[in-house]
Amino acid sequence: MAISDYPRALRATFLGCSLLASSLAWFGPVAAGTLLSPGTAVLIKKSVEPFGQPTAMLLDGRLHQKWQSLQRRLDDEMVQLALCEGDREGCVSPAALQFLAIVDAARLREGRARLGEINRAINLAVKATSDLAQYGELDVWASPLATLTRGGDCEDYAIAKFVALRLAGIAPDDLRIVIMRDTIRGGDHAVAAARLDGRWLMLDNRRMAMVEDSDIRNVRPTYMLDRHSVMRYTDAPVLVASSSNPEAPVVVNSLAAPSPIAPADQALPQAD
């Protein structure tokens, strides 16, 4: 969809997603940026993750390291938020007070309304800004308070929503960050995802309304992050009969599908 098709109030957020220019293909072959090395992939499983596709856990690599590094920064920020929540009058961080106000408003709602409150509030609170403009780099993952202070692109919106949803009472097992590739325009994008009544809703900085994963078209999910790990979406294993033992199925092509991850020394896709 052309930018002009979006409501004017959302155009800035649509333009603000420079995600993963250098770390993810948030991914596939385009020119510009650099992509994270995936690391070792194991534990293929048919899962109830967003989009319902099999995933492989990444145990190492730069993407895994980047997520772990951000988790440590989030731990530090949680301490700051806890201190401000306990003494709001003495809190010296406007961003912390703003973030807590967003969480407070969401806690007053239930179910889908709670998710929608955070989606809209973060979309409106964050100024869409590219990593290159802010940091002089193509891909920086920021913590929520840094994003509220300085602005951010799509992965920064997703991270802020991921944290806000957790503080608002959504169970960790029902929260994800999903990275997907636009198969029409070729761009890469990240969203927060929350599971409600067994269905995954996408909280996207490009739109105020939430959309179920089953209703999203023209995208290919590539990575999924939860509070503990990074997963890579992979084609489902194909079972064939062994020539020596027709009774025993053999798994083929489980990780043989072309990977969306390019070697670390190659130019990688830039998110929109």
N, C-alpha and C positions, 0 to 999 in steps of 0.2 A: 504494500500500500504506500502511496506517495505521502510525503510528509504533509502536504497540503490537505490530505484526507483526515488528518487527526485534528481534534479540537485545538484551537490556538493555545490554550493553556497548557497543553501537553507537548507542544512542539519542542520546547527546550529539553524536556526529559528524553524525548525521542532522539534528539541529536547528541545527548550527553553520554551515550554508551560507547566509549572507546575501549571497553573491557578487553582484557586479555590480548592486547596488541602484542605483548611480548611474552606472555606466559601461557595462555591457553589459546586454542583455536576455538573461550566462553562463548567449533574449531575446524580446520581443513585447509586445502591449498589455495591460498590467495597470496598476494604479495604484500609485504610490510609486516613489521613487528617480528617477534620471536615467540615461540611456543614452548611450554614447559615439557621437559622430558617426562614420559609417563611413569617410568620405574617398573618394577616387577608387578605383573598382574596375576592374581590367583583368585580362587573361590568364585568361579562362575556359578551363577544361580538364577533360576527363574524366580522373580521376586514380585512383591507388591509395591515396588518403588514407583515413582512417577513414570508414566508411560508404559509401565508393566513389562519392560524389556529386561533381558538378562544383563547382569552387571559383573564386572571383575574388580576386585579390590586392588588398589595400588598400595604397595607396601613401602615404596621408596620413590626416588625421583624428585625433581624440582617442584612439581605440583604438590606432592605430598608434603614436602618441606615448607612450601609457601603457606599452605593451610595450617600446618602445625605452628609456624611462626605467628600467624595471625591469631591463632587460639591463645597463645601466651599473652599477646597484647590485649585480647578481649578479657582475659582473666584480670589483668591490671585495671582495665576500665570498669569491670564489675565492682571492684573495690571502691573506686571513685564514685560510682553511682550509688552504692550502698551507703557511703558516708553522706552523700547529698540527700538521699532519701530520709536518712535519720535526722538531718538538720538542714532543712531546705533554706531557712533564713540565713544560715551561715555558709551555704554553698556558694563558692566563687566561680563556678563554671556555668555560664548561660546555656551552653550546649547540653550539659547534664540535666539542668532544670527543664529544658525543652523536651529532651528525650523522655524524662520521667513523666512529664505532662501527657505525652503521646501514649505512654504505657497506661497511665491512670485512666485516660479516656477509654482505652480499649477494655480495661478490666470491668468497666461499667456495663459492657455489652456481653452477649453470649453468642456462641456458635459462629455462623457465617458473618454476623454483624461485627464481631470482635476482629476477625481477620480483615474485613473490609475497612474498618476504622484505621488499622495500622497501615494498610496498603495506601489509602488516600492520604493519611497524615504524613507519611514519609515522602510520598510523591510530591506533596506540596511544600514540605519543609526543606528539602534538599535542592540546592542550586545545581543544575546540570553543568558540569565542568569536566573537561578532559584531563587525563593524567598528565599529558604532555604540557598543557597550559599551567597546571598546578605545580608539578614536580620536575618537569623537564625530562620525564621518562614516559615510556609508552604503556607501562602497566604497573600500577601500584594498588594494592588492596588496602583500603583504609578501614579503621574501626569506626563505629557509629558516631562517636563524639567528634572525631576528626572530619567525618563526612558532613555533619550538621554545621560545623564551623567553616569548612572550606569548600563544600560542594563535592560532587563526585560523579562517576559514571555508573553504568548499569550494575556492575558487581558490587559497588559501594552501596547502592540502594538495596540490593539483595541482602547484603551482610547486615545492614541496619535493620531491615525487616526481620531477618532471622533472629537477631538478638532481641528485638522488641517483642516479637511473638512469644519467645521463651519467657521473658519477664512478665508478660501478660497472662501466663499460665498455660500456654500450649505445651504439651508433653514433648520432650526432645525427640522421641521416636516418631513424632508426627511432623517434623520439620526437616526441610532439605533446602539446599541451593542447587538449582539445576542449570547446567550450561548447555546451550543448544545452538545449532547452526541453521540459519535461514537458507533453505535449499533453493529459493527463488532469487534472492538478491545476493546471496553469498556472505552475508554478515554473520557475526557471532554475538550471542546475547546471553545474559544471565538473569535469572529470576529467583525469588524465594518461592518455596512451595510448602503448603500446609495441608495435612490430611484431615478431612472432616467427614465423619460418617462413612469412612472407607473410601472416600474419593479425594483425589489430589487437586487442589486449587492453586493456580499460578498467580502470584502477586508480582505484577509487572510494572516497572516504572513508565512504560509506554501507555498504560491505560489505567483508568480508575476502577473499572469493573474487573472482577476476577473471573478467570476462565478455567474450566476443568481441563486437565491434560488431554482427555479423550476428544475434546472439541478443538484442539489446536491443530492447525494444518501447516504444511510447507515448512516444517522444521525437522531437524534430526538431532535428538538429544545425544550429547557426547560425554558429559561428565555429570556426576552427582556427588554432592558433599553433605555429610551429616556431621554431628558434633564430634564423632570419633575418627572418621575416615574419609577417603576419597575413592570413588568408584568410577570405573569407565564402562559406559554402555557398550555391549558387544553383541554381535549376532548370536542368535540361539544356536546351540549345538545341533548338528545334523546326525541322526543315528542311522547307521547302515549295518547290514549283516556282515560278519566276518566270513571270508571265503573258507577258512579252516573250520569255523564253527558257526553255522547259520543261525544257531539259537542265541548266540551272544552278540548283542549289539555293540558297535564300536563308535565312539565319538570322533567325528571328523569336523574340521572347519570351525572348531570352537573359538579359536583365537586367530584363525587364518584370514579373517576378513580384513580388508585394508584398514589400517589404523588412521584415525583422524590426527594423530600426533606425528609431527615431523621431527627429524633429528634436531638436537639442540642447536646445531650450527647452521641450520637452514632458516631462510626467511619464513615467517609464519603469518597467518591471517590476522587481520586487524578487525576488532569488533566494531559494530556500527555505533 
